[in-house]
Amino acid sequence: MQASTKASSTTALLVLVGFVAVSAGLIFAATRGSKAPDIPGLLWPDPPVLANFSLLGSADQPIDQHSLEGRWTLLFFGFTNCPDICPTTLAVLKQTVARLADYPPFREQGQVLFISLDPARDTPAQLAQYVQHFDTRFLAATGDDAALDAVTVPLGVIRAKVEDGSGGYSIDHTASIFLIDPKLRVIGKFGLPHSAAMLDEGFRAITNFRGAR
C-alpha cells in the first residue's frame, strides 16, 4: 500500500512538472512571437497614434489627420530658412521617392509632408515654392503654436527659437523623419544621418512587416 501511494505521488509530480514545462514553453513561444523584429526605425509593438490636428497647407488648403488617413506618409519638420539639415533632408526624400516609385505601397499610397516650425516667416506661398523646388508632389503646412503642438508633442518633437544676437533667429528642432501608416500610427522613426538607401530599405521592411499584421 505504501509503495502504491509513493508511485501515485511520483506520477502526480511528473504530471505537474510536465504541465509547468509545457506552460513555460507556451509562454516563451508567445514572448518570442511578440518580440520586435530587427528592422531599423520600427516602433513596435505599441506605436503612438496621431490625434486630431489642423494646419494650413501650402496651397491654402487645410492639412489635418484626414490628409494622412489611408496614406503612407514620410513626415519631416523644419523651416525654410534652415541652412543645412532641412534642404539636405528634403533632397534625400526626393531621392527616396524616386527609389520607391516601383514599390506599390508607396506608388499608390505614399506621400511626403514637410511641416514648418516657423509660421512667422513661412507663409503658405513661401512653403509651396520651397518644397516644389525638391518635388512638386511634396506637401507642406504650418500653423500657430497650438496647432503645431498638436502634432509635435505626441511625437516628442522638440522645437526652440534661438536668437542669433543680430535681431534674427533660427529654430532648433528634432531632425528625425517619421513614417505614418494609413491608420495614423507612427510606426517608423529615422534619425540622422539620413540616406535614400536607408529610407528605402526601412520603408519596404516596415510596410512588409505591418502588412502581415
Secondary structure, DSSP 8 states (H G I E B T S, - for coil): -HHHHHHHHHHHHHHHHHHHHHHHHHHHHHHHHHS--S-TTB--SS--B----EEEETTS-EEEGGGTTTSEEEEEEE-TT-SSHHHHHHHHHHHHHHHGGG-HHHHHHEEEEEEES-TTT--HHHHHHHHHTT-TT-EEEE--HHHHHHHHHHHT--EEEEE-SSS-EEEEE---EEEE-TTSBEEEEE-SS--HHHHHHHHHHHHHHHHT-
